């Protein structure tokens, strides 16, 4: 009888021990000033590209073996994502669009895209909750590494 009650108690309390059935604590999303401070605290020199409230955008450079990658960082209008982007130059007739689409399959969630002004970009959107310096740095490094690794696809001399 005691064993049965102990097992019943364990069965009832186990979900709460592992977090099943209980709400996870949500962290507040980063604000633009917090994003800037996060980038600075990682040792990057930050340039302010836009300081209009709600449209803040910052830039910093990540060095790889092959490139100095200019990374833009901004919070989406919905506040749900932090976007990391890199301007790779103009998209032209020489741009290997099919190669970029194929590359997206191997580098996702990083992705190549072309803006409405025909600028070739590479971007990475990370969810804006629970962002730690270590996770942010990992995402920045992935973006820069993907850009370097895919240079034969995007760096077509366009």
Secondary structure, 3 states (H helix, E strand, C coil): CHHHHHHHHHHHHHHHHHCCCCCCCCCCCCCHHHHHHHHHHCCCCCEEEECCCCCCEEEEEEECCCCEEEEEEEECCCCCEEEEEEEEEECCCCCCHHHHHHHHHHHCCCEEEECCCCEEEEEEEEECCCCCHHHHHHHHHHHHHHHHHCHHHHCCCC
